[in-house]
Amino acid sequence: MWEKEVRKNSAIILGSFFSPFSSKPVNKKNQNLGVVPVVNQDEAKDDLAELVTSEAESTKLVEDSEEHLIAVPTETIPLNIALPCSIYIKVADRYPLFRKQGERLTSRRVISLSEKGASCLYIHKTVWKLFIGSLEKSVMDENAPKEVVAQQIRGLIVAYGTELEKKIKEPKKPMFEKLRFLSEVLCNAIRRDPSIGASLLRKSSDPLVYFVNHAVNSAVYATVIGTGMKMNPGELKLLTYAALVHDVGNLYLPKTLLYKKGDLTEEETQMMQTHTRKGAELLQTFGSTPAVVLAALQHHERMDGEGYPQQLDEKDIHVFARVIAIADTYDALTSNKPYQPALTPKDALEKMKTLKGKFDTNILKNVTGDAGVKEFAVAVPRNPKAA
């Protein structure tokens, strides 16, 4: 009966963002936090400068500005609790202090910042470990509200991902151990309460946060599918981790290629496709299990043998890669990217059903539903708590 579980849990996950067959988010709060609005850049700068002048100690600039700071997506800063460190904001070429250590950042202020085009805040490099440590401590608090848990998980994924990207030329095993630990926290949280998965999802057109969002979203979708397939807890945790790191090979590719708006040339396409091998090699080097390595290597293989990098037959494609292929594609199609506007959930699933030979039809059939496209479910509730 795993088909029903897929539909039930997926309804909870997708229900927080979309009503059935609608392209609009259910509520404005999720819309503002989940999607960076399209704004007039000049007006946004003026608005942001006014906001900072009125609320921040704008005379206290960071010495040498950007050189001493690490950018963190605004949405991952802890909300409504005492901040573990001071945070700064970018206005033109200045980095004024925005909130002191111990002060609070409210969800209303985050929404306001997003509306004004401020997708990132900044933390001084000297307190980076303090910031990560505070998130690690809070994410293990079983009594914390699920919204806080979800936010802290995202914050840690961003923190770990930032650390990995900065040191990708000389990666260390502890980086992957941290991501593995976090994927288990994520998996356990979703198993305990699927609506936490909904709180983790983000859809943003900002290139700076797209790949982090894609990793998290893919992990959430894959966990939901794996839960419905009745994978045992050990398998499910591995699947969540595999989905979280399946595109790690992209860190080796030029950002100009990843963020290119136009069509890729044949040479660029070939370069883009190297991310599967690069990611698999990296994960294997640092002791990841074969299932995780194969998921990174094979998630672009196809059931008809026309995928890459090895053009494998269906029988040779690992089940993790089959699940992640669906999660990966669904998230990509429903996210704004430089070369492609987001599709609605309905249109994305309809498109996936037309891609004959690409997916495992048994898994896809039970994700989309037997009677046409159902947004991963027969019905998508507006309120995840009621599901």
Secondary structure, 3 states (H helix, E strand, C coil): CHHHHHHHHHHHHHHCCECCCCCCECCHHHHHHHCCCCCCHHHHHHHHHHHHHHHCEEEEECCCHHHHEEEEEHHHCCCCCCCCCCEECCECCECEEEECCCCCCCHHHHHHHHHCCCCEEEEEHHHHHHHHHHHHHHHCCCCCCHHHHHHHHHHHHHHHHHHHHHCCCCCCHHHHHHHHHHHHHHHHHHHHCHHHHHHHCCCCCCHHHHHHHHHHHHHHHHHHHHHHCCCCHHHHHHHHHHHHHCCHHHHHCCHHHHCCCCCCCHHHHHHHCCHHHHHHHHHHHCCCCHHHHHHHHHCCCCCCCCCCCCCCCHHHCCHHHHHHHHHHHHHHHCCCECCECCCCHHHHHHHHHHCCCCCCHHHHHHHHCCCCCCCCCCCCCCCHHHC
